[in-house]
Amino acid sequence: MKPNNAPKKLTSIGLIQTKDSLPNLSNPIYFFTNFAKNTVLYIGDFTYVIC
């Protein structure tokens, strides 16, 4: 799943800068909590949903 397929309803959205902890990761990690209260992480082209 790419970020453009994300759930439309967002309760919160944030941005984590990862240069210090993950120097080899060029893209920041985007995260938000969706309407189902699941935490969704976007890491590069990969999407992780933490239920």
C-alpha positions in Angstrom: 0.0 0.0 0.0 1.3 3.4 -0.9 0.5 6.5 1.2 -1.9 7.8 -1.4 -4.2 4.8 -0.5 -4.3 5.9 3.1 -7.6 6.0 5.0 -9.3 9.4 4.5 -10.3 10.0 8.1 -7.4 11.0 10.3 -7.5 11.8 14.0 -3.9 12.9 14.2 -0.9 13.1 12.0 2.8 13.5 12.8 6.3 13.3 11.3 9.3 11.6 12.8 12.8 12.6 11.6 15.0 9.6 11.6 18.5 10.9 10.5 20.0 10.3 13.9 18.6 6.8 14.6 18.4 5.5 11.0 21.2 7.2 9.0 20.7 4.9 6.0 17.0 5.8 5.7 16.6 8.7 3.3 12.8 9.1 3.8 11.3 10.2 7.1 8.7 8.0 8.8 5.2 9.3 8.5 2.7 8.1 11.1 -0.9 8.8 12.0 -3.8 7.3 13.9 -6.7 6.4 11.6 -10.4 6.3 12.4 -10.0 2.8 13.8 -7.4 4.0 16.3 -4.7 2.0 14.5 -1.2 3.5 14.2 -0.1 3.5 10.5 3.5 4.0 9.6 4.8 4.9 6.2 8.5 3.9 5.8 9.6 4.6 2.3 7.3 2.6 0.0 6.2 0.3 2.8 3.2 0.7 5.0 2.8 -0.8 8.5 -0.4 -0.9 10.5 -0.1 -1.5 14.2 -3.4 -2.7 15.5 
